[in-house]
């Protein structure tokens, strides 16, 4: 098994464990809605980024079916959105809420940046780490607004 395939497998296992550990039973319905909404967004954005050759994924699952990263776009990113939304500091101040975004975006983009340098899982063509950070911030914000709207949660 190649290093890239092993990294993908470990990412799947870690994310599945985190979902199992940190999604309470009474929030599974919310988790499904968040997951599917974020998955729909990353599906579109992932295909656009790959089609426009901004990012390339030399080693990927379903290489014949899609140019985007199935692991990231269809499982990791939506799972992160679930954890982000369900662990969101509702009663925190503005700075605490902003810090929540910064921590999650940075915790995702830093490993991506390392993977881009040292593996064939991702290769930036006309892209940079800060574009990943900005798009992740924006899609987390959109998923947060959708979650609040869908479940009619008052701020």
Number of C-alpha atoms within 10 A of each C-alpha: 5 8 11 18 15 11 14 20 12 12 16 16 12 13 17 14 11 14 17 12 9 13 16 11 9 8 12 15 10 16 23 14 17 27 22 18 19 26 23 15 17 24 17 12 16 21 16 15 16 17 14 11 16 14 22 23 20 16 18 21 16 12 13 7 8 15 22 28 26 20 16 20 21 20 20 22 21 25 23 22 25 30 19 21 21 20 12 15 15 12 9 11 10 11 9 14 14 12 13 17 19 13 11 18 22 17 12 16 18 14 11 18 17 11 16 18 13 12 15 16 20 22 22 15 12 11 14 13 14 13 11 18 18 13 14 21 17 14 17 24 16 15 25 20 13 16 20 14 11 12 10 9 9 6 6
